[in-house]
Amino acid sequence: MIIASLYEPPEELERRTGWAIKPEGACRGDVCVPLPSPFDVRELAHRLRMALVHDEKHELWALGPRADGHALSSAGLPEIVLPDQHGRPFELRSRRGTKVFMIAWASW
């Protein structure tokens, strides 16, 4: 979900995740995870293992679902160089600012 403030519980949090912010912390059913006061979305994301990504240009944050494995810490793409259709190296960053559709395939 997209949020504009780190210091207010997101309005859609309970509807989208099942977690409600109560005086005892973030609660879902009988389970409550304590949160410090004052409220901070960064701490909520950390304690519930939710991805939190910042868009500096628009001053917005994206709070993702709970991640039991690895989660993205940014929306930045790593440097990727792949061969083009003629076998020459092609830097994906050369397409920055445009939409890119990638298909990955392996025969094994």
N, CA, C and O atoms as a GROMACS GRO file, in nm:
protein
  432
    1MET      N    1   0.083  -0.116   0.000
    1MET     CA    2   0.000   0.000   0.000
    1MET      C    3   0.088   0.123   0.000
    1MET      O    4   0.199   0.120   0.054
    2ILE      N    5   0.041   0.231  -0.060
    2ILE     CA    6   0.116   0.355  -0.070
    2ILE      C    7   0.080   0.443   0.049
    2ILE      O    8  -0.038   0.462   0.080
    3ILE      N    9   0.182   0.497   0.115
    3ILE     CA   10   0.158   0.584   0.230
    3ILE      C   11   0.240   0.711   0.216
    3ILE      O   12   0.348   0.711   0.155
    4ALA      N   13   0.188   0.820   0.273
    4ALA     CA   14   0.256   0.949   0.263
    4ALA      C   15   0.322   0.989   0.394
    4ALA      O   16   0.404   1.081   0.395
    5SER      N   17   0.287   0.924   0.504
    5SER     CA   18   0.342   0.960   0.634
    5SER      C   19   0.390   0.836   0.707
    5SER      O   20   0.322   0.733   0.711
    6LEU      N   21   0.508   0.847   0.765
    6LEU     CA   22   0.563   0.736   0.843
    6LEU      C   23   0.509   0.734   0.985
    6LEU      O   24   0.530   0.637   1.057
    7TYR      N   25   0.442   0.839   1.026
    7TYR     CA   26   0.408   0.856   1.166
    7TYR      C   27   0.260   0.840   1.196
    7TYR      O   28   0.214   0.875   1.305
    8GLU      N   29   0.185   0.787   1.100
    8GLU     CA   30   0.044   0.757   1.120
    8GLU      C   31   0.018   0.615   1.071
    8GLU      O   32   0.069   0.576   0.966
    9PRO      N   33  -0.061   0.538   1.145
    9PRO     CA   34  -0.094   0.403   1.095
    9PRO      C   35  -0.168   0.413   0.962
    9PRO      O   36  -0.263   0.492   0.951
   10PRO      N   37  -0.128   0.336   0.861
   10PRO     CA   38  -0.198   0.340   0.733
   10PRO      C   39  -0.345   0.304   0.750
   10PRO      O   40  -0.378   0.205   0.815
   11GLU      N   41  -0.434   0.383   0.690
   11GLU     CA   42  -0.578   0.360   0.704
   11GLU      C   43  -0.619   0.222   0.655
   11GLU      O   44  -0.708   0.159   0.713
   12GLU      N   45  -0.557   0.173   0.548
   12GLU     CA   46  -0.596   0.046   0.488
   12GLU      C   47  -0.524  -0.074   0.549
   12GLU      O   48  -0.543  -0.187   0.502
   13LEU      N   49  -0.443  -0.053   0.650
   13LEU     CA   50  -0.359  -0.162   0.702
   13LEU      C   51  -0.440  -0.285   0.741
   13LEU      O   52  -0.410  -0.395   0.696
   14GLU      N   53  -0.542  -0.268   0.822
   14GLU     CA   54  -0.619  -0.384   0.868
   14GLU      C   55  -0.692  -0.452   0.753
   14GLU      O   56  -0.694  -0.575   0.745
   15ARG      N   57  -0.752  -0.373   0.665
   15ARG     CA   58  -0.826  -0.432   0.553
   15ARG      C   59  -0.735  -0.511   0.460
   15ARG      O   60  -0.774  -0.617   0.410
   16ARG      N   61  -0.613  -0.461   0.438
   16ARG     CA   62  -0.523  -0.526   0.342
   16ARG      C   63  -0.436  -0.636   0.402
   16ARG      O   64  -0.398  -0.730   0.333
   17THR      N   65  -0.404  -0.624   0.531
   17THR     CA   66  -0.311  -0.721   0.591
   17THR      C   67  -0.370  -0.801   0.707
   17THR      O   68  -0.316  -0.906   0.743
   18GLY      N   69  -0.479  -0.752   0.765
   18GLY     CA   70  -0.534  -0.818   0.882
   18GLY      C   71  -0.475  -0.766   1.013
   18GLY      O   72  -0.523  -0.802   1.120
   19TRP      N   73  -0.371  -0.682   1.006
   19TRP     CA   74  -0.307  -0.625   1.125
   19TRP      C   75  -0.374  -0.492   1.160
   19TRP      O   76  -0.385  -0.403   1.075
   20ALA      N   77  -0.418  -0.480   1.285
   20ALA     CA   78  -0.479  -0.356   1.334
   20ALA      C   79  -0.385  -0.293   1.436
   20ALA      O   80  -0.320  -0.364   1.513
   21ILE      N   81  -0.377  -0.162   1.437
   21ILE     CA   82  -0.295  -0.091   1.534
   21ILE      C   83  -0.380  -0.060   1.656
   21ILE      O   84  -0.481   0.011   1.647
   22LYS      N   85  -0.339  -0.115   1.770
   22LYS     CA   86  -0.410  -0.096   1.897
   22LYS      C   87  -0.310  -0.044   2.000
   22LYS      O   88  -0.190  -0.040   1.972
   23PRO      N   89  -0.358  -0.004   2.118
   23PRO     CA   90  -0.264   0.045   2.221
   23PRO      C   91  -0.154  -0.056   2.255
   23PRO      O   92  -0.043  -0.017   2.291
   24GLU      N   93  -0.185  -0.187   2.245
   24GLU     CA   94  -0.085  -0.289   2.278
   24GLU      C   95   0.010  -0.320   2.163
   24GLU      O   96   0.106  -0.395   2.181
   25GLY      N   97  -0.014  -0.262   2.044
   25GLY     CA   98   0.075  -0.282   1.930
   25GLY      C   99  -0.002  -0.318   1.805
   25GLY      O  100  -0.119  -0.283   1.790
   26ALA      N  101   0.065  -0.389   1.713
   26ALA     CA  102   0.000  -0.438   1.591
   26ALA      C  103  -0.061  -0.573   1.624
   26ALA      O  104   0.009  -0.664   1.666
   27CYS      N  105  -0.191  -0.586   1.604
   27CYS     CA  106  -0.261  -0.708   1.644
   27CYS      C  107  -0.337  -0.769   1.526
   27CYS      O  108  -0.397  -0.698   1.445
   28ARG      N  109  -0.332  -0.901   1.521
   28ARG     CA  110  -0.412  -0.979   1.426
   28ARG      C  111  -0.464  -1.098   1.503
   28ARG      O  112  -0.387  -1.185   1.544
   29GLY      N  113  -0.594  -1.103   1.522
   29GLY     CA  114  -0.652  -1.210   1.604
   29GLY      C  115  -0.603  -1.198   1.746
   29GLY      O  116  -0.609  -1.091   1.806
   30ASP      N  117  -0.553  -1.308   1.801
   30ASP     CA  118  -0.503  -1.310   1.939
   30ASP      C  119  -0.356  -1.272   1.949
   30ASP      O  120  -0.302  -1.265   2.060
   31VAL      N  121  -0.291  -1.247   1.837
   31VAL     CA  122  -0.147  -1.218   1.836
   31VAL      C  123  -0.125  -1.068   1.828
   31VAL      O  124  -0.180  -1.000   1.740
   32CYS      N  125  -0.044  -1.015   1.920
   32CYS     CA  126  -0.007  -0.873   1.917
   32CYS      C  127   0.145  -0.860   1.920
   32CYS      O  128   0.213  -0.927   1.997
   33VAL      N  129   0.196  -0.772   1.835
   33VAL     CA  130   0.339  -0.742   1.831
   33VAL      C  131   0.356  -0.602   1.888
   33VAL      O  132   0.304  -0.506   1.831
   34PRO      N  133   0.428  -0.588   2.001
   34PRO     CA  134   0.444  -0.456   2.061
   34PRO      C  135   0.513  -0.358   1.965
   34PRO      O  136   0.604  -0.395   1.891
   35LEU      N  137   0.467  -0.234   1.969
   35LEU     CA  138   0.527  -0.127   1.890
   35LEU      C  139   0.561  -0.012   1.983
   35LEU      O  140   0.488   0.015   2.078
   36PRO      N  141   0.672   0.057   1.956
   36PRO     CA  142   0.707   0.171   2.040
   36PRO      C  143   0.612   0.288   2.015
   36PRO      O  144   0.544   0.294   1.913
   37SER      N  145   0.609   0.378   2.108
   37SER     CA  146   0.530   0.499   2.093
   37SER      C  147   0.628   0.616   2.087
   37SER      O  148   0.718   0.620   2.170
   38PRO      N  149   0.616   0.710   1.997
   38PRO     CA  150   0.509   0.726   1.899
   38PRO      C  151   0.521   0.628   1.783
   38PRO      O  152   0.626   0.569   1.760
   39PHE      N  153   0.411   0.611   1.712
   39PHE     CA  154   0.403   0.517   1.600
   39PHE      C  155   0.500   0.556   1.489
   39PHE      O  156   0.518   0.674   1.459
   40ASP      N  157   0.562   0.455   1.427
   40ASP     CA  158   0.652   0.476   1.314
   40ASP      C  159   0.638   0.356   1.220
   40ASP      O  160   0.660   0.242   1.262
   41VAL      N  161   0.601   0.380   1.095
   41VAL     CA  162   0.580   0.273   0.997
   41VAL      C  163   0.708   0.191   0.979
   41VAL      O  164   0.701   0.071   0.955
   42ARG      N  165   0.826   0.256   0.989
   42ARG     CA  166   0.952   0.181   0.973
   42ARG      C  167   0.963   0.071   1.077
   42ARG      O  168   1.008  -0.040   1.046
   43GLU      N  169   0.923   0.100   1.200
   43GLU     CA  170   0.929  -0.002   1.306
   43GLU      C  171   0.824  -0.110   1.283
   43GLU      O  172   0.850  -0.228   1.307
   44LEU      N  173   0.705  -0.070   1.238
   44LEU     CA  174   0.601  -0.167   1.205
   44LEU      C  175   0.652  -0.262   1.097
   44LEU      O  176   0.640  -0.384   1.111
   45ALA      N  177   0.710  -0.208   0.990
   45ALA     CA  178   0.762  -0.290   0.881
   45ALA      C  179   0.871  -0.384   0.930
   45ALA      O  180   0.875  -0.501   0.892
   46HIS      N  181   0.960  -0.333   1.014
   46HIS     CA  182   1.070  -0.415   1.066
   46HIS      C  183   1.016  -0.530   1.150
   46HIS      O  184   1.055  -0.645   1.130
   47ARG      N  185   0.926  -0.501   1.243
   47ARG     CA  186   0.877  -0.604   1.335
   47ARG      C  187   0.786  -0.706   1.268
   47ARG      O  188   0.781  -0.822   1.310
   48LEU      N  189   0.715  -0.665   1.165
   48LEU     CA  190   0.627  -0.759   1.094
   48LEU      C  191   0.691  -0.815   0.968
   48LEU      O  192   0.627  -0.889   0.894
   49ARG      N  193   0.817  -0.781   0.944
   49ARG     CA  194   0.892  -0.826   0.828
   49ARG      C  195   0.820  -0.793   0.697
   49ARG      O  196   0.803  -0.878   0.609
   50MET      N  197   0.779  -0.667   0.687
   50MET     CA  198   0.714  -0.617   0.566
   50MET      C  199   0.815  -0.531   0.491
   50MET      O  200   0.892  -0.457   0.552
   51ALA      N  201   0.815  -0.540   0.360
   51ALA     CA  202   0.903  -0.456   0.279
   51ALA      C  203   0.855  -0.312   0.285
   51ALA      O  204   0.735  -0.286   0.282
   52LEU      N  205   0.949  -0.219   0.293
   52LEU     CA  206   0.917  -0.076   0.293
   52LEU      C  207   1.014  -0.007   0.200
   52LEU      O  208   1.135  -0.007   0.223
   53VAL      N  209   0.962   0.053   0.093
   53VAL     CA  210   1.045   0.117  -0.009
   53VAL      C  211   1.005   0.264  -0.020
   53VAL      O  212   0.887   0.297  -0.020
   54HIS      N  213   1.106   0.352  -0.028
   54HIS     CA  214   1.082   0.496  -0.032
   54HIS      C  215   1.100   0.550  -0.174
   54HIS      O  216   1.199   0.519  -0.240
   55ASP      N  217   1.005   0.630  -0.219
   55ASP     CA  218   1.016   0.703  -0.345
   55ASP      C  219   1.048   0.847  -0.309
   55ASP      O  220   0.959   0.925  -0.275
   56GLU      N  221   1.176   0.882  -0.316
   56GLU     CA  222   1.221   1.015  -0.272
   56GLU      C  223   1.161   1.127  -0.358
   56GLU      O  224   1.125   1.232  -0.306
   57LYS      N  225   1.150   1.104  -0.487
   57LYS     CA  226   1.101   1.207  -0.577
   57LYS      C  227   0.959   1.252  -0.541
   57LYS      O  228   0.929   1.371  -0.544
   58HIS      N  229   0.873   1.156  -0.506
   58HIS     CA  230   0.734   1.188  -0.476
   58HIS      C  231   0.704   1.189  -0.326
   58HIS      O  232   0.590   1.211  -0.285
   59GLU      N  233   0.806   1.166  -0.244
   59GLU     CA  234   0.790   1.162  -0.098
   59GLU      C  235   0.679   1.067  -0.055
   59GLU      O  236   0.594   1.101   0.027
   60LEU      N  237   0.682   0.947  -0.113
   60LEU     CA  238   0.586   0.842  -0.079
   60LEU      C  239   0.661   0.718  -0.036
   60LEU      O  240   0.779   0.700  -0.068
   61TRP      N  241   0.592   0.632   0.035
   61TRP     CA  242   0.646   0.504   0.080
   61TRP      C  243   0.552   0.394   0.032
   61TRP      O  244   0.431   0.415   0.023
   62ALA      N  245   0.607   0.278   0.002
   62ALA     CA  246   0.527   0.161  -0.033
   62ALA      C  247   0.552   0.055   0.072
   62ALA      O  248   0.665   0.011   0.091
   63LEU      N  249   0.446   0.014   0.139
   63LEU     CA  250   0.454  -0.090   0.242
   63LEU      C  251   0.403  -0.219   0.180
   63LEU      O  252   0.287  -0.228   0.140
   64GLY      N  253   0.490  -0.318   0.173
   64GLY     CA  254   0.455  -0.443   0.109
   64GLY      C  255   0.404  -0.547   0.207
   64GLY      O  256   0.398  -0.521   0.327
   65PRO      N  257   0.367  -0.663   0.156
   65PRO     CA  258   0.316  -0.770   0.243
   65PRO      C  259   0.429  -0.830   0.326
   65PRO      O  260   0.546  -0.806   0.300
   66ARG      N  261   0.391  -0.906   0.425
   66ARG     CA  262   0.487  -0.974   0.510
   66ARG      C  263   0.576  -1.064   0.425
   66ARG      O  264   0.527  -1.137   0.339
   67ALA      N  265   0.706  -1.056   0.449
   67ALA     CA  266   0.802  -1.136   0.372
   67ALA      C  267   0.870  -1.234   0.466
   67ALA      O  268   0.950  -1.194   0.551
   68ASP      N  269   0.840  -1.362   0.451
   68ASP     CA  270   0.904  -1.461   0.536
   68ASP      C  271   1.041  -1.501   0.484
   68ASP      O  272   1.116  -1.572   0.550
   69GLY      N  273   1.072  -1.455   0.365
   69GLY     CA  274   1.204  -1.480   0.307
   69GLY      C  275   1.273  -1.347   0.286
   69GLY      O  276   1.259  -1.256   0.367
   70HIS      N  277   1.347  -1.336   0.178
   70HIS     CA  278   1.414  -1.211   0.146
   70HIS      C  279   1.315  -1.113   0.083
   70HIS      O  280   1.224  -1.153   0.011
   71ALA      N  281   1.334  -0.987   0.110
   71ALA     CA  282   1.248  -0.883   0.054
   71ALA      C  283   1.337  -0.778  -0.010
   71ALA      O  284   1.452  -0.760   0.029
   72LEU      N  285   1.284  -0.708  -0.108
   72LEU     CA  286   1.358  -0.600  -0.171
   72LEU      C  287   1.376  -0.486  -0.072
   72LEU      O  288   1.284  -0.450   0.001
   73SER      N  289   1.494  -0.430  -0.069
   73SER     CA  290   1.518  -0.314   0.017
   73SER      C  291   1.514  -0.185  -0.064
   73SER      O  292   1.517  -0.076  -0.007
   74SER      N  293   1.508  -0.198  -0.196
   74SER     CA  294   1.494  -0.080  -0.283
   74SER      C  295   1.429  -0.126  -0.413
   74SER      O  296   1.415  -0.245  -0.440
   75ALA      N  297   1.389  -0.029  -0.491
   75ALA     CA  298   1.330  -0.060  -0.621
   75ALA      C  299   1.433  -0.046  -0.732
   75ALA      O  300   1.399  -0.053  -0.850
   76GLY      N  301   1.559  -0.027  -0.694
   76GLY     CA  302   1.666  -0.011  -0.792
   76GLY      C  303   1.706  -0.144  -0.854
   76GLY      O  304   1.714  -0.246  -0.786
   77LEU      N  305   1.731  -0.141  -0.982
   77LEU     CA  306   1.773  -0.259  -1.054
   77LEU      C  307   1.926  -0.268  -1.051
   77LEU      O  308   1.993  -0.168  -1.075
   78PRO      N  309   1.982  -0.385  -1.022
   78PRO     CA  310   2.127  -0.396  -1.026
   78PRO      C  311   2.178  -0.380  -1.170
   78PRO      O  312   2.102  -0.391  -1.266
   79GLU      N  313   2.309  -0.355  -1.181
   79GLU     CA  314   2.369  -0.344  -1.314
   79GLU      C  315   2.360  -0.479  -1.384
   79GLU      O  316   2.410  -0.580  -1.334
   80ILE      N  317   2.295  -0.480  -1.500
   80ILE     CA  318   2.279  -0.605  -1.575
   80ILE      C  319   2.329  -0.581  -1.718
   80ILE      O  320   2.288  -0.487  -1.785
   81VAL      N  321   2.418  -0.670  -1.762
   81VAL     CA  322   2.467  -0.665  -1.900
   81VAL      C  323   2.438  -0.801  -1.961
   81VAL      O  324   2.481  -0.905  -1.910
   82LEU      N  325   2.364  -0.800  -2.071
   82LEU     CA  326   2.324  -0.922  -2.139
   82LEU      C  327   2.364  -0.913  -2.286
   82LEU      O  328   2.380  -0.803  -2.339
   83PRO      N  329   2.380  -1.026  -2.352
   83PRO     CA  330   2.409  -1.020  -2.495
   83PRO      C  331   2.282  -0.983  -2.572
   83PRO      O  332   2.173  -1.030  -2.540
   84ASP      N  333   2.297  -0.897  -2.675
   84ASP     CA  334   2.182  -0.866  -2.759
   84ASP      C  335   2.166  -0.976  -2.864
   84ASP      O  336   2.235  -1.078  -2.857
   85GLN      N  337   2.076  -0.957  -2.961
   85GLN     CA  338   2.050  -1.062  -3.059
   85GLN      C  339   2.170  -1.092  -3.149
   85GLN      O  340   2.173  -1.194  -3.217
   86HIS      N  341   2.270  -1.000  -3.149
   86HIS     CA  342   2.391  -1.022  -3.229
   86HIS      C  343   2.508  -1.067  -3.142
   86HIS      O  344   2.620  -1.081  -3.192
   87GLY      N  345   2.484  -1.090  -3.014
   87GLY     CA  346   2.589  -1.136  -2.924
   87GLY      C  347   2.672  -1.026  -2.862
   87GLY      O  348   2.763  -1.054  -2.784
   88ARG      N  349   2.641  -0.899  -2.893
   88ARG     CA  350   2.715  -0.787  -2.835
   88ARG      C  351   2.659  -0.754  -2.696
   88ARG      O  352   2.540  -0.772  -2.672
   89PRO      N  353   2.744  -0.707  -2.605
   89PRO     CA  354   2.696  -0.673  -2.470
   89PRO      C  355   2.594  -0.558  -2.475
   89PRO      O  356   2.614  -0.458  -2.544
   90PHE      N  357   2.486  -0.574  -2.402
   90PHE     CA  358   2.381  -0.473  -2.394
   90PHE      C  359   2.358  -0.439  -2.247
   90PHE      O  360   2.325  -0.527  -2.168
   91GLU      N  361   2.375  -0.312  -2.211
   91GLU     CA  362   2.354  -0.268  -2.073
   91GLU      C  363   2.208  -0.230  -2.055
   91GLU      O  364   2.157  -0.141  -2.124
   92LEU      N  365   2.141  -0.296  -1.964
   92LEU     CA  366   2.000  -0.270  -1.942
   92LEU      C  367   1.976  -0.126  -1.896
   92LEU      O  368   1.871  -0.069  -1.926
   93ARG      N  369   2.071  -0.067  -1.826
   93ARG     CA  370   2.054   0.070  -1.778
   93ARG      C  371   2.046   0.171  -1.895
   93ARG      O  372   2.002   0.284  -1.875
   94SER      N  373   2.088   0.130  -2.015
   94SER     CA  374   2.078   0.220  -2.130
   94SER      C  375   1.932   0.248  -2.165
   94SER      O  376   1.903   0.341  -2.240
   95ARG      N  377   1.840   0.168  -2.114
   95ARG     CA  378   1.697   0.186  -2.138
   95ARG      C  379   1.628   0.259  -2.024
   95ARG      O  380   1.505   0.265  -2.019
   96ARG      N  381   1.708   0.315  -1.930
   96ARG     CA  382   1.651   0.384  -1.815
   96ARG      C  383   1.549   0.488  -1.859
   96ARG      O  384   1.572   0.564  -1.953
   97GLY      N  385   1.436   0.491  -1.789
   97GLY     CA  386   1.330   0.586  -1.820
   97GLY      C  387   1.228   0.533  -1.919
   97GLY      O  388   1.130   0.600  -1.950
   98THR      N  389   1.250   0.412  -1.970
   98THR     CA  390   1.154   0.351  -2.062
   98THR      C  391   1.108   0.218  -2.003
   98THR      O  392   1.176   0.161  -1.918
   99LYS      N  393   0.997   0.170  -2.048
   99LYS     CA  394   0.948   0.041  -2.002
   99LYS      C  395   1.025  -0.069  -2.072
   99LYS      O  396   1.052  -0.062  -2.192
  100VAL      N  397   1.059  -0.172  -1.996
  100VAL     CA  398   1.136  -0.284  -2.051
  100VAL      C  399   1.061  -0.412  -2.018
  100VAL      O  400   1.020  -0.432  -1.903
  101PHE      N  401   1.045  -0.498  -2.114
  101PHE     CA  402   0.983  -0.628  -2.094
  101PHE      C  403   1.090  -0.733  -2.115
  101PHE      O  404   1.147  -0.744  -2.224
  102MET      N  405   1.119  -0.811  -2.012
  102MET     CA  406   1.223  -0.914  -2.021
  102MET      C  407   1.161  -1.050  -2.010
  102MET      O  408   1.071  -1.073  -1.929
  103ILE      N  409   1.208  -1.142  -2.092
  103ILE     CA  410   1.166  -1.282  -2.085
  103ILE      C  411   1.289  -1.364  -2.052
  103ILE      O  412   1.392  -1.353  -2.118
  104ALA      N  413   1.278  -1.445  -1.950
  104ALA     CA  414   1.387  -1.535  -1.913
  104ALA      C  415   1.343  -1.678  -1.943
  104ALA      O  416   1.229  -1.715  -1.917
  105TRP      N  417   1.434  -1.756  -1.997
  105TRP     CA  418   1.400  -1.893  -2.032
  105TRP      C  419   1.524  -1.978  -2.014
  105TRP      O  420   1.636  -1.933  -2.040
  106ALA      N  421   1.505  -2.099  -1.971
  106ALA     CA  422   1.614  -2.195  -1.959
  106ALA      C  423   1.564  -2.330  -2.008
  106ALA      O  424   1.450  -2.368  -1.983
  107SER      N  425   1.649  -2.402  -2.077
  107SER     CA  426   1.607  -2.531  -2.133
  107SER      C  427   1.607  -2.643  -2.029
  107SER      O  428   1.548  -2.749  -2.051
  108TRP      N  429   1.673  -2.620  -1.917
  108TRP     CA  430   1.679  -2.726  -1.818
  108TRP      C  431   1.566  -2.714  -1.723
  108TRP      O  432   1.554  -2.795  -1.630
   0.00000   0.00000   0.00000
